[in-house]
């Protein structure tokens, strides 16, 4: 039986504020939002009134989130203290409102209250949407998922699944199931290895593709492509290939591999579009990604999209496995961050170089995990180049930042992959590129069991054709025409490709 609708004073005040114009400053609007949202706990607010208010609160918090997110897109890690605090507060608010939708959905089911605005499935879907937004905000800020986020997502989805029993296609086919799948899709690509711009683009991209992923209660076959989740735990999905699921009931399984097939098609389409643009002399960063034609969201250049899609295909096809044993260490190292800064270090020496002191807390034969100990200077992002050495008596190792975390505005942790044990600063210019511009680059020597030939580390977007000119300024000027052998790595910041001296220079 429906509740008699009699609006209380608290509900009336809430609805009056929600009907007003939002503050132009999303941070100020968020502070007012939290004050009014706390009024929903008043016992005079009935279930029907709470549902009506929650619907409007959900719209407002998503609006605040949409206006705040551009601040994260343009910020570097670690975030400034004020921005970090605002991002955390917004994430907490999104989860609070999600909890409100979850409680209301449970109340509607248990008390058999007929919904006047939304049914219980829609309430659960809104809860999962807000949890996904909270997870994305935390990832863009370089933070780990807040405590309780995964447990809430699992609980909402499990509750919805009970009421979807017998639905054609199994669990996860509703709108709530879509939001849950999208959350899982982002979690399994190692979001700490992506930039804020890449994460925002990925979230938009999954709007049209996340439904392809498989969510099931039975163990997938083959195991290598799947993940398992214990819905009673506050934990993200775990790769079956990395840890065997426990022999117990109640586990769910997630398989993102079907997305990889779609990504492969889009990679082929985009590669052909870029090639066509080069043949007719168009800019590669022109209007190649019209969403109506490409089916891809805006926000990244074609080269950036291609780089990200390749990484998504790899991670959704098979979970990455740790191949080398990590050992705990505790010693300081010198760090020079950024390809341009490393290049200037190689050209001009250490007199004016930007060198900082960091602490190694984890090490393997192929990389390091380091933490800042003397304050962070300059810009840091996933996929950038970084030079590292233990002391001045040793050469600089060139590394790529594989992941970045910042759970505190005064601290940053980086995961590094070693790309070379030494480097030489050079300049290169590709055929088909800007004929009047050369770009700074590093020559990297071959690396045992990884790379047989010399390689070039250059800014992202440099590699535009097979041939390029290399210039090295030392005691004698050295100029050579070279040929690319293959692209080894591409991130939002750098490209690494092996090369050889061209035996047939033009």
Secondary structure, DSSP 8 states (H G I E B T S, - for coil): --------HHHHHHHHHHHS---SSHHHHHHHHHHHHGGGG-TTS-HHHHHHHHHHHHHHHHHHHHHHHHHHHS--BS--HHHHHHHHHHHHHHHHHHHHHHHHHHHHHHHT---SS--HHHHHHHHHHHHHHHHHHHHHTT----TTHHHHHHHHHHHHHHHTTT-TT-TT-SHHHHHHHHHHHHHTT-GGGS-HHHHHHHHHHTTTTGGGSEEESS--SSGGGEEEEETTSS---EETTTS---S-SSEEEEE-HHHHHHHHHHHHHHHHHHHHHHHTT--TTSS---HHHH---SSS-HHHHHHHHHHHHHHHHS-----S--EEEEEEEEEEESHHHHHHHHHH-STT---EEEEEEEEETTEEEEEESS---S-B-TT-EEEEESSTTS--EEEEEEEEEEEETTEEEEEEEEEES-EEEEEEEETTS-TT--EEEEEE--BTTTBSS-EEEEETT---SSEEEEEEESSSEEEEEEEEEEEEEE-SSEEEEEEEE-TT--
